[in-house]
């Protein structure tokens, strides 16, 4: 049902956007990443990237993006169409990344394969991928940097509703929300991020069913030529504490070099290169 509705909305959005060229802007962007590391004593390499296209009109927006990976090949492909209902209300149908859905803990890296620990206990460098399933998403601005996100997505378990609140209170960001997984297995997140000059501290608490995953991170920006990030994550389903250390060095505009070391049962250390186009 949602797939048919998505295709119809994509066609409508394309017509609206093309018929509104006077106020429509379009753009294409891409990023490429490469990692070379010693994973559990063995040399490994990984390459991936993303290509994204956007078209923006007065009331209608459309976005498509596709991932390319040396391990998975080309795919998956995502798309969404948005409608600005009012100044503070937007609706989207398709795949959407919900702001704050994975919390704020991260080591500041840009290389693939590292980043935020979700309550699934896996790395989620972009977002909790459950929100990249097709669905209907609503965003409501409450003013003063406060927002509510809610919707329903279609995943392997069927129809999954979710609701999130996120907001900024000066230098403090807060997010809290929940979604249903596998009918009754609810996932929840409460997260806090604070900035103190060049320092940033974040704390997340994820849960899903009987599993919990508290985590904390510390980032010191402008420490020498780069930024230092440290993460500790303690998923309840493991006796190991995940430790991530990353030093991110900006290169030319849009490019960065990461030097990282991760430990979660197995060790991984190496370098990552990223470039945005």
N, C-alpha and C positions, 0 to 999 in steps of 0.2 A: 504494500500500500504506500509506504513512505517513498519507496524507490520510484513508483509511478508519479507521485506528487512532486518529487524532486526534479524529475525530468521535465514535467510540465512547467514548473517554476523557473527552471533554467532557460527554457525556451521563451517564456514571457519576459524574463529579465533581459535576455539578449535583444528582444524586439524593443523593449523600453529604452535600453541603453543606446542602441543604434539609432533610434528615432530621436534621441536627445543629445546628439553630438555637440550641441551648442554649450552644454554644461557638463559633459562627461569627460572624465580623464581616465586614461588607461596606462598601465605600466607592467613591465615584466622584470622580475628580479630572480637571482639565483645565488646559491652558496655552495661551496665545495669544501670538503673536509678530508683529511688524511691522518691516520694514526699509525705510528710505528712503535712497538713496545715488546717487552719480554713478559708474556703472560704465563705465570707458573713455570718459569724457566725456559719457555720456548718462544722463539722470535715470531711475532705476528705482525700483520699489517691489515689495515681496513680503510676503504675509501667509500665515501657516500656524499650525497648532495641533495639539493632540492631546487626545483624550478617552480616559480609562482607567478601567476598572471592575475591582474586585478582590473576591474573596470568600475568606475565610481560615477554615479549620477546624483541628481538632487535628492531623489527618494529611494532609488534602487541601486544596489551594489552587487557585484558578482566576483567570486574568487575561485580559482582552481589551482591546485598544486599537486606535484607528483614527486615521489622520492626515488632516488637512484642509489643502489648499494652494490658494492662489490660482492657481497654475500647473498643478497636477496634478488639481485637484478633490478629491473624497473618495476616500480609499484611500491606501495599502493597509490591509487589516484583518489584525490579528495576534491570536493567542490561544495560551495554553498552560495545561496542567493539571499540577500538581505533587503529588508524593506524598512525604511525609517517612518514609523507610524506617527510619531510626534518627536519633539525636540529631545525628550528624555526616554522614549520607548522605541526599541527596535526588535524586529522579528527576523529570524534566519531559519532557513530550511536547508538541510544538508549536513556536512561535516563541520564541526566547529571546535576550536580550542577555547575552553572556558577559563578566563583569567582567574588565577589563584586556586585552580582545582587540585593542584598537587602541592600546595603550600609554597614556602619560600626557601627552604633549606637547599643550598647548592654551593659548590666550591668555586663558582665563577668561571668555570672552564667553558671552552667552545668546541672541544674535540668530541667526536661521537663516542658513545659507549659509556659516558659518565654523566653525572648531573644529579638530579633530584631522586631520592628514594620515595616511591609511592607506597601505599599500604599493600600493594601486591608484592613488595619486597624486591622489585626490579628497578633498574635505572630507567628514568623517564626524562630524557634531556629536553624534549619539547613540551609534552603535557601528558596527562593520564590518557592513554590512547582510547579508553572507552568513549571519550567524548568525540572521537573522530569517526564514530559510527554515524550512520544517517539518522537524522532526527529533526525535531522542531525545537528551536531555542529562542528564548526571550531575554532581553536585557532591559532593565529598568533603572534609570538614573534617579537617585534620591536627592541629588544636590550635594555640594560640599565634598565631592570625591567619593560618595557612597553609592554602591550599586548592588542590585539583586539580579542574579542569573537563575533561570529556571527553565525546565523543558522536559522532553521525553525523547529517548533515543531507542533505536531498534538494533539490538545486538543479538548474539547467539542465544541468549536466554529469553529473548522476547522483548517486550516493551519495558524500558527502564526509566523511571522518573528521577529527576535530580533537582536540587535547589541549593544555591550558594549565595552567601553575602560577602561582599568585600568592600573595604574602604580604607581611606588614608586619613589619619588624624595627625596632622603635622608631619613629623618625621617617622611616625609609626604606621605600618600597614597591618591590617587584620583581615583574615578570611576565615569563614566557618561554613560548613555545608555538609550535605549528605546525599547519597544516591542509593538506590536499590539495585542489588546484583543477584542474579540467579533467583529471582522472585522474592526471597526473604533475607538474603545475605546482605545486610546494609553496610555500606562503606561510609566513613565519616572522616573529616579532617578539620582540625583547628590549628591555625598558624599565625605567627606573629613575626614581623620584621621591623627592626629598629636601626636607624642610621645615626651615627655620632661622628660628624665630620667625615674623615676618610675611612672610618670603621663601619662595618655593618654586621649585625648579629641577627640570626633567624632561629626560630624554634618551631618545629612541627610536631603534631601528634596525629598519626593516622591509625585507623582501625577498620577492620573488615571481618565480620564474623567473630571468631575467637582470636584472631591475630591482631596485634598492635605493633606500632612502629614509631616510637619517639625518636626524634633526631634534632641535631643542633648544628649550626655552622657559624663560622667567623671569617670575615673577609677584611683584609687590610689593603686598601687601595693606595697606589702611588708609593709602594715600598720598593725603592730602587727603580729600575726601569719598568716594573710590572706590578701586578696585584696578587697577593697571596690569599688562598682560600683553604680552609680546613673544615672537614665535615666528620661528625660522629653519628652513626645511625645504629639503633639497637632493635632489630625486628625480633618479636617474641618467638618466632618459629625457628630461630637459630641460636646456637650458643656463642656464635661469633659476633663481635662488634665490627661494623663496617667503618673503616677509616679511609678518608680520601684527602689527599693533599695535592694542591694544584697551584702552579705559578704561571699566570697569564701575562704575556708580554705583547703589548700592541706593536704592530709593525707599521706598514703603510696603512692609510685609511681603509677600513674594512677587512684588514688582515690581522691575524694574531698567531702567536706561537705559545703552546701550552707545554709545560713540563710537569708531569704528574706521577703520583705513586698511589695506588689503591690496594687495600687489603680487606678481603672478605672471604676467609677460608683459603683463598688463593691470592697470590700477589700479582700485580700488574703495574709496571712502570715504564715510562717512555716519553715520547713527544707527540704532540698533535699540531697540525697546521690547519688553519681555516681561512677562507677568503669569501667575502660577499661581493656580488657583482650587481 
